[in-house]
Amino acid sequence: DTAVSQTPKYLVTQMGNDKSIKCEQNLGHDTMYWYKQDSKKFLKIMFSYNNKELIINETVPNRFSPKSPDKAHLNLHINSLELGDSAVYFCASSQERLGRADTQYFGPGTRLTVL
Amino acid sequence: AQSVTQPDIHITVSEGASLELRCNYSYGATPYLFWYVQSPGQGLQLLLKYFSGDTLVQGIKGFEAEFKRSQSSFNLRKPSVHWSDAAEYFCAVGAFTGTASKLTFGTGTRLQVTL
């Protein structure tokens, strides 16, 4: 059973296009995240949602719009794709406990290539 | 703001040799510390975590890490490396913001294992 799944695994598109990445978790967690891993493998948080509410937005361009239809899903929509958006995007989930940063479980990643 | 430093970008060890990967963190409160491993083309898998209590924590695949508050370190160790351990290793510090938590990652250490 896949705990955190993402689709698609690979995404190749042209500059200026709009694309979406989907994430689903079956762990019953209430918090989900998007991270971006650049070409140098550096991982940085983009967004966090708790119970469908946006909690963290780390100065990401507004071309990126996360959407959480329910606790188990967090999708990432990207408008007007740019070359610099090429990266691997990871979804993660955790069960938040008051006062403590709990373990985050990561999906397999989506490799986005913008041509 | 929290930060993580992994001083070694790339380490090569022989199979069967011992391993130590360094991690130093900066965080004003009690740190929640994690080690993740990323195999080529894969997502991140949790190796171990430290929240409180015993400063020597055991993880999966024979890994352990020791939290040293005085040195702000959380080094990862393994007594005998296997060829399958070749991967990218990330240290992370978790910070709880009051409404959500986020992981701040180091830049990673690539482990190469020679036979």
Contacts between the chains, C-beta under 8 A, distances in Angstrom:
chain1	res1	chain2	res2	distance
A	4	B	43	7.8
A	31	B	100	6.4
A	31	B	101	7.8
A	33	B	102	7.5
A	40	B	107	7.3
A	41	B	38	7.8
A	41	B	88	6.0
A	41	B	107	7.2
A	41	B	108	4.9
A	42	B	105	7.3
A	42	B	107	5.7
A	42	B	108	7.6
A	43	B	44	7.9
A	43	B	90	6.7
A	43	B	103	8.0
A	43	B	105	4.3
A	43	B	108	8.0
A	44	B	105	7.5
A	45	B	102	4.8
A	45	B	103	6.7
A	45	B	104	7.8
A	48	B	100	4.7
A	48	B	101	7.9
A	48	B	102	6.3
A	50	B	99	7.0
A	50	B	100	5.6
A	55	B	97	7.9
A	55	B	99	5.2
A	55	B	100	3.8
A	56	B	97	7.3
A	56	B	100	5.3
A	56	B	102	5.7
A	58	B	102	7.9
A	90	B	43	6.3
A	90	B	44	6.9
A	92	B	44	8.0
A	94	B	101	7.2
A	96	B	100	6.6
A	96	B	101	6.5
A	99	B	96	6.0
A	100	B	32	6.5
A	100	B	51	6.7
A	100	B	96	5.8
A	100	B	101	7.4
A	101	B	32	4.5
A	101	B	94	2.9
A	101	B	95	5.9
A	101	B	96	4.7
A	101	B	101	3.4
A	101	B	102	7.4
A	101	B	103	7.2
A	102	B	32	7.9
A	102	B	94	7.6
A	102	B	101	6.8
A	103	B	34	7.1
A	103	B	46	6.0
A	103	B	49	5.8
A	104	B	94	8.0
A	104	B	103	6.0
A	105	B	46	7.2
A	106	B	36	7.5
A	106	B	43	4.6
A	106	B	44	4.2
A	106	B	45	7.6
A	107	B	43	5.6
A	108	B	42	6.5
A	108	B	43	4.3
A	109	B	42	7.6
A	109	B	43	5.2
